[in-house]
Amino acid sequence: MNFFVTQHIVIHRFNINSLTNSSVCQIGSSGMIKPSAQLYNTGGFTEPAPPTTFQPEQSPTEEFVPRVPLVDPS
């Protein structure tokens, strides 16, 4: 049995904070997701990047508050 799905998807803003070798980003329907690993050095880099000097500001009294309300597991 074959199913044919026609979709129209509009994305106004799409943020990806991090990608790893096992990341899967799916938009819409997929009957099968095939794994693919591709590494490209498009910048022609030959050595690691220099260490960063950026230090984020953190207040020791600031408490972490998640943006999504989390419930305790029970």
Stockholm file with secondary structure:
# STOCKHOLM 1.0

chainA/1-74         MNFFVTQHIVIHRFNINSLTNSSVCQIGSSGMIKPSAQLYNTGGFTEPAPPTTFQPEQSPTEEFVPRVPLVDPS
#=GR chainA/1-74 SS CCCCCCCCCCCSCCCCCCCCTTCCCCCSCCSCCCCCCCCCCTTCCCSCCCCCCCCCCCCTTCCCCCSSCCCCCC
#=GC SS_cons        CCCCCCCCCCCSCCCCCCCCTTCCCCCSCCSCCCCCCCCCCTTCCCSCCCCCCCCCCCCTTCCCCCSSCCCCCC
//
